[in-house]
Amino acid sequence: MFKCHVFICLCLFAFAKAESQQKVVDTTKTEQLEEIVLTATRTERQLSSLPLPVTLISKKTIEKSGAIRLNEILNEQTGIITVADESGFEGVQIQGISSDYILILIDGVPLVGRSAGNFDLSRLTVGNIKQIEVVKGPSSSLYGSEALGGVINIITEKPASPALKGNASYRIGSFEQQDINLNLKKRFEKLRLSLFANRFSSDGYDLTPETSGQTVNPFENYTFNTRVFYDFKENLTLFTSARYYNQVQEAGFTFEDVDFEGDSQEQEWNTHARLDHKWNDDFNISYEFYYTNYQAAELLADPIGGEVLSDSDFNQTLLRPEIRANYKITEYGTLTAGVGYQVEALDRTFFDERVQFDSQYLYAQYDVNLSEKWNVIAGARFDNHSEYSNQFSPKLAAIYNINESIAVKGSVGYGFKAPDFRQLYFDFTNSAVGYTVLGYNVAPAKLNELQAQGQILDVVVPLNDLNDPLEAESSIGYNLGMTYKKGKWNAELNLFRNDFTNLIDTRIIARRTNGQNVFSYVNFDEIYTTGFELNTGYKVTNDLNISAGYQLLYAFDKAQEQAVEDGSVFIRDAQTNQSVAIDRSEYFGLVNRSRHNANIKIFYDIKKYKANVNLRLLYRSKYAQFDTNGNGLIDIYDSSFINGFVTTNVAATKTFYKDFDLQIGANNLLNYRDNNIPTLPGIQGYIRLNYQF
């Protein structure tokens, strides 16, 4: 740790010394703010004119902050929290809604490959990103399943210059973390080409050396992305993209005094093609084809005795053709419509066979300016799915501009998430403990097999309860807000409420003769998240910007909330050894939800010296990881709480010889650590050299 501090101090000293010796260069050119958003409406709209809660993260912000993976930059945004699951993967939480219900897109098409519903954001590099768009709240009216909590769309860069442009960079930091980028872009007469390559690796780290295995094992991954744009005519263009990702990670674990070794491997590739035809100024149509495949494998074995502890495979594919069109009905209104077909398949360990979902969908949206001050967006989508009942997802949003500085906006929408493959087809028995987990669709047949083998003591639910299809999870989300922008000030307030029904969770359906349980899945949970977000910014000078954000969040299970109010949830008093009913004020809410989240960011451009520095302070109040006192909910007496903490991130960048950027920074500068937070190993210093050409 001392070496790391010395390293940062020396680098900052060198930075300051070089800055003081640099000749003065006047660069007073103003920069236009990038605020064109595509995700919220599937059409180009200015961020300030949208009636929906949207966060836009520009390329410039990403570069200045020093972020290299998607989870790093998202974690610094108001109302967006990254949460590590039991596997150590970091998923995203928006408005208190977990990663299972957030759709992740690249250039408008979805990514697959989730671990127990959680998408690992660290899989995605930000080296060739133009901007990131985050739509908060239900978005199923445009994007269907998995978008009931929001959408994150990563938009890559499009070549614009006839000269060969690009950059090459190398970054090294704590724990031997290395990131290497190569980005090439060129525009010919009708052809535009883009090539991107990234290598990311780390030696990992261990927060609990007293136990076997590392917290994060050494890994190495590669990302390759090529994109081709071709203009057949001024009104007919083709876009194609191919992306490949591969990671290998070492693994080691001690179980019953036996050292198991092995590795885990991930492989992902996507191909995307879109033909855009502009028939006239009022009508355009896009024909899109997308295919993706994600594979993961893990093997842990005793290298001496040959005993296998874990051997699992995961292979998921998604095929999706889609046609969508935009038609300007009047000068003030645009109709967007689309139709598509989706085939999703998964072959994995603990499935009897490869399973497949088929679905067809169509959607429509009308975006109209009722007057100079009123804009209204109304839309809906219909999904026909092979494994659950049809879904109709409407949404309505509006914005009213009171004057040039103040606007009021609100939206209400329905979202849904289809039961996933695991919830329908899982067939897993823990060999060490002896419990069994069965997917809903296979549970009756598997129970009959276990009964025939004499392994079932009793069935605790009627099998008729498993005959009706598992329903899709659904939510209704409300957002109401106000924006203010005048002079040097800007501010945005958004109040939100999300009500979820038919959430899918496990339940005991039988007891085994070994004393363990058989679990399956059922619709029963109803929860809600509510609160508000406040973002504000002040431009002190043209070069100094200060911004701050705050989220207040309440997230509760309705059944648990009612049980507490009825006085039927108890805790044992440690002093009197008597059971005492939990008071409503003592019910904390859902796991992994903090009541308060806040950030303060200061960005300062030192144009005279072609440099910039920034400081980002991130606060998260206390939250609980699981119930520890056995009453089935999180209350203030549980012992799994992680106290509130602040992480401090800093970065400084200086340009040398016009084309070279040297960046020095540190995440978690104050060295906050908690063994229960595997993604915070202490201070993480780094130095990065970038060549722009």
Secondary structure as the mmCIF struct_conf table of DSSP 4:
data_model
#
loop_
_struct_conf.conf_type_id
_struct_conf.id
_struct_conf.beg_label_comp_id
_struct_conf.beg_label_asym_id
_struct_conf.beg_label_seq_id
_struct_conf.end_label_comp_id
_struct_conf.end_label_asym_id
_struct_conf.end_label_seq_id
HELX_RH_AL_P HELX_RH_AL_P1 PHE A 2 GLN A 21
BEND BEND1 GLN A 22 GLN A 22
HELX_LH_PP_P HELX_LH_PP_P1 LYS A 23 VAL A 24
STRN STRN1 ILE A 36 VAL A 37
TURN_TY1_P TURN_TY1_P1 THR A 39 THR A 41
BEND BEND2 ARG A 42 THR A 43
STRN STRN2 ARG A 45 GLN A 46
HELX_RH_3T_P HELX_RH_3T_P1 LEU A 47 SER A 49
BEND BEND3 PRO A 51 LEU A 52
STRN STRN3 VAL A 54 SER A 58
HELX_RH_AL_P HELX_RH_AL_P2 LYS A 59 SER A 65
TURN_TY1_P TURN_TY1_P2 GLY A 66 GLY A 66
STRN STRN4 ARG A 69 ARG A 69
HELX_RH_AL_P HELX_RH_AL_P3 LEU A 70 LEU A 74
TURN_TY1_P TURN_TY1_P3 ASN A 75 GLU A 76
BEND BEND4 GLN A 77 GLN A 77
TURN_TY1_P TURN_TY1_P4 THR A 78 GLY A 79
STRN STRN5 ILE A 80 ALA A 84
TURN_TY1_P TURN_TY1_P5 GLU A 86 SER A 87
BEND BEND5 GLY A 88 GLY A 88
STRN STRN6 GLU A 90 ILE A 94
TURN_TY1_P TURN_TY1_P6 GLN A 95 GLY A 96
STRN STRN7 ILE A 97 ILE A 97
HELX_RH_3T_P HELX_RH_3T_P2 SER A 99 TYR A 101
STRN STRN8 ILE A 102 ILE A 106
TURN_TY1_P TURN_TY1_P7 ASP A 107 GLY A 108
STRN STRN9 VAL A 109 PRO A 110
STRN STRN10 SER A 115 SER A 115
TURN_TY1_P TURN_TY1_P8 ALA A 116 GLY A 117
STRN STRN11 ASN A 118 ASN A 118
HELX_RH_3T_P HELX_RH_3T_P3 LEU A 121 ARG A 123
STRN STRN12 THR A 125 THR A 125
TURN_TY1_P TURN_TY1_P9 GLY A 127 ASN A 128
STRN STRN13 ILE A 129 LYS A 136
BEND BEND6 GLY A 137 GLY A 137
HELX_RH_AL_P HELX_RH_AL_P4 SER A 140 TYR A 143
TURN_TY1_P TURN_TY1_P10 SER A 145 GLU A 146
BEND BEND7 LEU A 148 GLY A 149
STRN STRN14 GLY A 150 THR A 156
BEND BEND8 PRO A 162 ALA A 163
STRN STRN15 LYS A 165 GLY A 173
HELX_RH_3T_P HELX_RH_3T_P4 SER A 174 GLU A 176
STRN STRN16 GLN A 177 ARG A 187
BEND BEND9 GLU A 189 LYS A 190
STRN STRN17 LEU A 191 SER A 202
STRN STRN18 TYR A 205 TYR A 205
BEND BEND10 LEU A 207 LEU A 207
TURN_TY1_P TURN_TY1_P11 PRO A 209 GLU A 210
BEND BEND11 THR A 211 GLY A 213
BEND BEND12 THR A 215 THR A 215
STRN STRN19 VAL A 216 VAL A 216
STRN STRN20 PHE A 219 LYS A 233
TURN_TY1_P TURN_TY1_P12 GLU A 234 ASN A 235
STRN STRN21 LEU A 236 PHE A 255
TURN_TY1_P TURN_TY1_P13 GLU A 256 ASP A 257
STRN STRN22 VAL A 258 ASN A 280
TURN_TY1_P TURN_TY1_P14 ASP A 281 ASP A 282
STRN STRN23 PHE A 283 ALA A 301
TURN_TY1_P TURN_TY1_P15 PRO A 303 GLY A 305
STRN STRN24 VAL A 308 LYS A 328
BEND BEND13 THR A 330 TYR A 332
STRN STRN25 GLY A 333 ARG A 348
TURN_TY1_P TURN_TY1_P16 THR A 349 PHE A 350
BEND BEND14 ASP A 352 GLU A 353
STRN STRN26 VAL A 355 ASN A 369
BEND BEND15 LEU A 370 LYS A 373
STRN STRN27 TRP A 374 HIS A 385
BEND BEND16 SER A 386 TYR A 388
STRN STRN28 GLN A 391 ASN A 401
BEND BEND17 ILE A 402 SER A 405
STRN STRN29 ILE A 406 LYS A 417
HELX_RH_AL_P HELX_RH_AL_P5 PHE A 421 TYR A 425
STRN STRN30 ASP A 427 THR A 429
TURN_TY1_P TURN_TY1_P17 SER A 431 VAL A 433
STRN STRN31 THR A 436 LEU A 438
TURN_TY1_P TURN_TY1_P18 TYR A 440 VAL A 442
HELX_RH_AL_P HELX_RH_AL_P6 ALA A 443 ALA A 452
TURN_TY1_P TURN_TY1_P19 GLN A 453 GLY A 454
STRN STRN32 ILE A 456 VAL A 459
BEND BEND18 VAL A 461 VAL A 461
HELX_RH_3T_P HELX_RH_3T_P5 LEU A 463 LEU A 466
TURN_TY1_P TURN_TY1_P20 ASN A 467 ASN A 467
BEND BEND19 ASP A 468 ASP A 468
HELX_LH_PP_P HELX_LH_PP_P2 PRO A 469 ALA A 472
STRN STRN33 GLU A 473 LYS A 486
TURN_TY1_P TURN_TY1_P21 GLY A 487 LYS A 488
STRN STRN34 TRP A 489 ARG A 512
TURN_TY1_P TURN_TY1_P22 THR A 513 ASN A 514
BEND BEND20 GLY A 515 GLY A 515
STRN STRN35 ASN A 517 LYS A 539
BEND BEND21 VAL A 540 ASP A 543
STRN STRN36 LEU A 544 ASP A 557
HELX_RH_AL_P HELX_RH_AL_P7 LYS A 558 GLU A 565
TURN_TY1_P TURN_TY1_P23 ASP A 566 GLY A 567
STRN STRN37 PHE A 570 ARG A 572
TURN_TY1_P TURN_TY1_P24 ALA A 574 THR A 576
STRN STRN38 SER A 579 ALA A 581
HELX_LH_PP_P HELX_LH_PP_P3 ILE A 582 ASP A 583
HELX_RH_3T_P HELX_RH_3T_P6 ARG A 584 GLU A 586
STRN STRN39 TYR A 587 GLY A 589
BEND BEND22 LEU A 590 LEU A 590
TURN_TY1_P TURN_TY1_P25 VAL A 591 ASN A 592
BEND BEND23 ARG A 595 ARG A 595
STRN STRN40 HIS A 596 ILE A 606
HELX_RH_3T_P HELX_RH_3T_P7 LYS A 607 TYR A 609
TURN_TY1_P TURN_TY1_P26 LYS A 610 LYS A 610
STRN STRN41 ALA A 611 ARG A 620
STRN STRN42 TYR A 623 ALA A 624
BEND BEND24 GLN A 625 PHE A 626
BEND BEND25 ASN A 629 LEU A 633
STRN STRN43 ILE A 634 ASP A 635
TURN_TY1_P TURN_TY1_P27 ILE A 636 TYR A 637
BEND BEND26 SER A 639 SER A 639
STRN STRN44 PHE A 641 ILE A 642
HELX_LH_PP_P HELX_LH_PP_P4 ASN A 643 GLY A 644
STRN STRN45 PHE A 645 PHE A 656
TURN_TY1_P TURN_TY1_P28 TYR A 657 ASP A 659
STRN STRN46 PHE A 660 ASN A 667
BEND BEND27 ASN A 668 ASN A 668
TURN_TY1_P TURN_TY1_P29 LEU A 669 LEU A 670
TURN_TY1_P TURN_TY1_P30 ASN A 675 ASN A 676
TURN_TY1_P TURN_TY1_P31 PRO A 678 THR A 679
BEND BEND28 GLY A 682 GLY A 682
STRN STRN47 GLN A 684 GLN A 692
#
